Amino acid sequence: MTEMYANQTVVVTGTAGFVGSHLTDGLLANGARVIGVDNFLTGRASNLEHLKENPNFTFIESDVTLPTINYLTDQPKIDAIFHLASPASPPRYQEHPVETYLVNSYATHQLLQYIKNVHPRAKFIFASTSEVYGEPHEHPQKEGYWGNVNPNGVRSCYDEAKRLGETICGVHQRDFNLDVRIMRIFNTYGPRMDPRDGRVIPQFITQALAHQPYTIYGDGSQTRSYCYVNDLVDGILKFGSMLGLSGITVNLGNPGEYAVKQTAEIIHQLVHPNTQPEFEFRTLPGDDPTRRQPDITLAIDKLGWQPTIDFRTGIKHTLEYFQELATY
Ligand SMILES: NC(=O)c1ccc[n+]([C@@H]2O[C@H](COP(=O)([O-])OP(=O)(O)OC[C@H]3O[C@@H](n4cnc5c(N)ncnc54)[C@H](O)[C@@H]3O)[C@@H](O)[C@H]2O)c1
C-alpha cells in the first residue's frame, strides 16, 4: 500500500472531534506523524483513547484561536495543517456562538499567518461546510454557487463564519501565495459522533434504541445527504495530499438524498423491523435548509473520489457503536 503522508508532519485541529479523530487515524495509517490540537469544547478524550501509546501521535490541549506560535512553539517541520476545529451541530454552535465564529474566522487567520511566517511551504486545508450554500436556489449544489445565506440569523454564527473562513483562505492563497485548499463537507455520520450533539442521525439512533418517538422538525420533507465518515476521510486524505490543488474548493459528501422523515423510517426498520415508527412533530427552527445535496463532479474529476458506502451499511456500523456506548 502506498502511504500518502509518509514522513510528513501534519497538524489536525479538532482532533478529538468526530471527523478529526477519524482523520487523525487515516493520516497515521498513511505514514504521517500527527500533532493533534483540541480544547474539548465539543470533542471527547475517548475519541483519542486508542492513540495514547502511538509514538507518531502528539496531543496538545489548546484553544486554536490563540496565536499558533503559543502552542506549536518549536515545531521544526510542518507539512500540512488540517483546520477542523469548530462545533458542527446547530445546538452546539448555538450554545457557543462566539467560540464558533472565532474558531472559523480568527483561528483560521492565526493558523494561516503562522504558516506564512514559519512554514510557508505547508499546505492548509480548511473544513468548510455545505452550510455556506444556505437555503440554496440551485440544486444540487456545485462549488461555483455562491449561496443564499442569512447574515444575521440563528445559524449565521456558523454559516457566515465559515464563509469568512473561506475568504481568509482565499486572501492567503492569492495574496501570500500559500497552498490553501477548501473542502465543503456535507452531512457526515458514523461511529464517535456524540450521541447528545443534536444532529439528525445520532438523534434518531438514540431515540430508536430508547424506544422513543422520532422528533421531526417541520413535516420532515426537508432533505439531507449523508456521507459515511470513512468515505469522507478517504476524500480528505486525497484532497490534502495531491499536488496542484492550491486554490481549489471542493464539495465532499454523498449525493444520496433522503427526506428527514424517511431517514427516521430507515433507522427504525433497521432497529425494530416490522414495526411502525412513531413521530413527534415540532416547529421547524429558523433558517433550516429545505434541500441539501452535493454535486461531486469536481471531486470525481480532480481526486478520483466518490463515496462507496451505502446508507444502510453505514447506519449499521454507526448503530453498533451507539449500542456499545449504551452498554457502558
Ligand atoms: N460532521 C459533519 O457533518 C460536518 C459537516 C460540515 C462541516 N463539518 C466541519 O468539520 C469539522 C469537524 O466537525 P465534527 O463533526 O467533527 O465536529 P465535532 O464537534 O465533533 O469536532 C470539532 C472539534 O473541534 C474542537 N474545537 C472547537 N473549537 C476549538 C478551539 N477553539 N480550539 C481547539 N479545538 C476546538 C472541539 O472540541 C471538537 O473536538 C468542523 O469544522 C465542521 O464545521 C462537519
The ligand as an SDF file (V2000), in Angstrom:
LIG
                    3D

 44 48  0  0  0  0  0  0  0  0999 V2000
  -19.7370   16.3100   10.6610 N   0  0  0  0  0  0  0  0  0  0  0  0
  -20.3410   16.9380    9.6890 C   0  0  0  0  0  0  0  0  0  0  0  0
  -21.3840   16.5120    9.2050 O   0  0  0  0  0  0  0  0  0  0  0  0
  -19.7390   18.2120    9.1430 C   0  0  0  0  0  0  0  0  0  0  0  0
  -20.3850   18.8260    8.0570 C   0  0  0  0  0  0  0  0  0  0  0  0
  -19.8420   20.0010    7.5540 C   0  0  0  0  0  0  0  0  0  0  0  0
  -18.6820   20.5250    8.0760 C   0  0  0  0  0  0  0  0  0  0  0  0
  -18.0850   19.9080    9.1320 N   0  0  0  0  0  0  0  0  0  0  0  0
  -16.8900   20.5330    9.7000 C   0  0  0  0  0  0  0  0  0  0  0  0
  -15.9320   19.5450   10.0390 O   0  0  0  0  0  0  0  0  0  0  0  0
  -15.2730   19.9280   11.2360 C   0  0  0  0  0  0  0  0  0  0  0  0
  -15.3610   18.8050   12.2570 C   0  0  0  0  0  0  0  0  0  0  0  0
  -16.7350   18.5590   12.5680 O   0  0  0  0  0  0  0  0  0  0  0  0
  -17.1590   17.4060   13.5830 P   0  0  0  0  0  0  0  0  0  0  0  0
  -18.4260   16.8690   13.1140 O   0  0  0  0  0  0  0  0  0  0  0  0
  -16.0170   16.5060   13.7980 O   0  0  0  0  0  0  0  0  0  0  0  0
  -17.4290   18.2760   14.8880 O   0  0  0  0  0  0  0  0  0  0  0  0
  -17.0130   17.9620   16.4180 P   0  0  0  0  0  0  0  0  0  0  0  0
  -17.7320   18.9450   17.2570 O   0  0  0  0  0  0  0  0  0  0  0  0
  -17.1730   16.5150   16.7000 O   0  0  0  0  0  0  0  0  0  0  0  0
  -15.4600   18.2660   16.3990 O   0  0  0  0  0  0  0  0  0  0  0  0
  -14.9420   19.5780   16.4420 C   0  0  0  0  0  0  0  0  0  0  0  0
  -13.7260   19.5680   17.3510 C   0  0  0  0  0  0  0  0  0  0  0  0
  -13.1620   20.8910   17.3840 O   0  0  0  0  0  0  0  0  0  0  0  0
  -12.7930   21.1920   18.7290 C   0  0  0  0  0  0  0  0  0  0  0  0
  -12.7330   22.6420   18.9040 N   0  0  0  0  0  0  0  0  0  0  0  0
  -13.7580   23.5190   18.7590 C   0  0  0  0  0  0  0  0  0  0  0  0
  -13.3040   24.7670   18.9850 N   0  0  0  0  0  0  0  0  0  0  0  0
  -11.9810   24.6780   19.2700 C   0  0  0  0  0  0  0  0  0  0  0  0
  -10.9580   25.6240   19.5800 C   0  0  0  0  0  0  0  0  0  0  0  0
  -11.1920   26.9330   19.6430 N   0  0  0  0  0  0  0  0  0  0  0  0
   -9.7020   25.1630   19.8120 N   0  0  0  0  0  0  0  0  0  0  0  0
   -9.4240   23.8310   19.7440 C   0  0  0  0  0  0  0  0  0  0  0  0
  -10.3520   22.8900   19.4370 N   0  0  0  0  0  0  0  0  0  0  0  0
  -11.6120   23.3220   19.2070 C   0  0  0  0  0  0  0  0  0  0  0  0
  -13.8670   20.5130   19.5540 C   0  0  0  0  0  0  0  0  0  0  0  0
  -13.5050   20.3150   20.8970 O   0  0  0  0  0  0  0  0  0  0  0  0
  -14.0620   19.2010   18.7920 C   0  0  0  0  0  0  0  0  0  0  0  0
  -13.1880   18.2030   19.2480 O   0  0  0  0  0  0  0  0  0  0  0  0
  -15.8950   21.2440   11.6890 C   0  0  0  0  0  0  0  0  0  0  0  0
  -15.0980   22.3070   11.2240 O   0  0  0  0  0  0  0  0  0  0  0  0
  -17.2270   21.2450   10.9940 C   0  0  0  0  0  0  0  0  0  0  0  0
  -17.6860   22.5600   10.7730 O   0  0  0  0  0  0  0  0  0  0  0  0
  -18.5960   18.7710    9.6730 C   0  0  0  0  0  0  0  0  0  0  0  0
  1  2  1  0
  2  3  2  0
  2  4  1  0
  4  5  1  0
  4 44  2  0
  5  6  2  0
  6  7  1  0
  7  8  2  0
  8  9  1  0
  8 44  1  0
  9 10  1  0
  9 42  1  0
 10 11  1  0
 11 12  1  0
 11 40  1  0
 12 13  1  0
 13 14  1  0
 14 15  2  0
 14 16  1  0
 14 17  1  0
 17 18  1  0
 18 19  2  0
 18 20  1  0
 18 21  1  0
 21 22  1  0
 22 23  1  0
 23 24  1  0
 23 38  1  0
 24 25  1  0
 25 26  1  0
 25 36  1  0
 26 27  1  0
 26 35  1  0
 27 28  2  0
 28 29  1  0
 29 30  1  0
 29 35  2  0
 30 31  1  0
 30 32  2  0
 32 33  1  0
 33 34  2  0
 34 35  1  0
 36 37  1  0
 36 38  1  0
 38 39  1  0
 40 41  1  0
 40 42  1  0
 42 43  1  0
M  CHG  2   8   1  16  -1
M  END
$$$$
